[in-house]
């Protein structure tokens, strides 16, 4: 059997070799970039927590700066399946508490954060992330007029 460029066997072997090479490149890229992706996800979470708690930070702050600020101002506490983020002052007094929110929207998941005053009864702020929701309808939950009605 000869393998010239017009034979079916040549086409199949070519496709298998090309597919294997592409899969290997994608797998290697994914493995090499995984630490960077995880660091970015962690920085996004920290940015969200600092933002909902009202801890000021520079919009262009590096991941290292955000982590240092987070470690100085926030204590993470696990209570069963619930994670609490407590904003503390230099004396260790709790200034606010944040908890993550998650649920189903019409078109996709809705995530967010709820910040409470130290009494754990008064809402300090709330945010929502619903990228799949319809702008002008479900997407309105991400805008300040909707979120501000929950304060206090």
N, C-alpha and C positions, 0 to 999 in steps of 0.2 A: 504494500500500500504506500503510495507516494503522498507526501504532504506538500502540495503546492498551494499557493494562495487562494485558489478557487475551490479547494476541497472542503467538504463539510467538517471533516476531522480537524483540519487546520483551524477553521473558524471556532470550533468548540474549544480546542486547546488554547487558542489565543484569548478567548473570553475567560476561561478559567484562570489562566496566568494573570491577565489584567485585573480580574476581580479579586484574586488573592493578594496581588500587590497593593491595590487600593485599600482593601480591608486592613492589611498590615500597616499601611501609612496612617489610616484613620485611627486605628487602635493605639499605635505608638504616640500619635499626636494627643489623643485623649489622655493617655497615661502621663505624658510629659506636662500637660497643661492642667491636670487635676489639682495640684496644690494652689495654683493661681486662681482657679475657679472657686475653690473652697475659701481662699482668703478674701476674694471679692464678695462671696455670699456672707461671710462673717462680718465684713465691713458694712455691708448693706443692713444687716440685722442691727449692728451697733449704731449705725446712723439713724435707723428707725427708732430704736429705744431712746437714744439721747434726744432726738427730736420730740417725741411724744412726752418725755419727762420735762422738757424745757431746759435741758443742759445746753448752753450755747457752744457752738463749734463753727469753725470756718467751713463754708460750703466746699472748698477744694481741699480740705484736709486729707492728708495721706492716711492709709490704713493704720500705720504705726501710731500716728497722732491720735486717731480715733480710739484705738485700743487703749492707749495710755490714759486718755480722758475717761473712757468707760471704766477702767480699773480703779481710777481715783474716786469716781462719783457713783458707781452703781454696784450693787451686790446681787448676784444671781442666786436664786433659791428654788429648789425643786420641792414641790409638795404633791406627791403622787405623780400624776401625769401633767400637772399644771406647773409651769415655770413662772416665777415671779421675779421681776426686776425692781429692786428697791433703790431709789435715789437717796443717798445719805450725805450728810454734811461732814465736816472735819471731825466732829464729836461723835459721829456714828448715829445721829438722830435721823430717822426716816422722814424725808421731805415729800416723797410721792412713791407710788407703786404702779408699775406697768405690767400688763398681761397681754399675751398675744391672742388674737381672735381668728377664727377660721370657720368658714361655712360655705354653703353652696349658693351660687347665684343662678340666674336664669341661663346664662351662656357659659359659665365657668366658675372656678373657685373665687371666693372673696376672702381676703386676708386683711388683717389690720391690727391695731393696737388700742388698748383702753388704758388710760392713765387715771389713777384715783388719788385723791388726797390721802394723807396719812390715816384718816379715820376709816378708810376703805368703804365709805358710803357715798362720798361726793365725787362726781366725775370731773376730772381736771381737763381731759381732752380725749378725743377719739380720732382715729384715722382709718381709712379703708383703702385697700388696693384691689381694684376690680378691673383689670385690663381688658377682659373679654366682654364686659357689659356694654350695652348700647349707649353711646354718647347722647346726652340730652334726656335719657330716661334712667336706666340703671346706673349709668356713669355719674349721675348727679350726687351719689353718696360720697364721692371723693372730693366734692367741692366744699369750701368753708361754710356757706350758708346752711347746708344740711348738717355738717359736723358740729357747728357752733350751738345748735339747739339743745345739745345734750350737756353742755357745760353747766356745772353747779348742781 
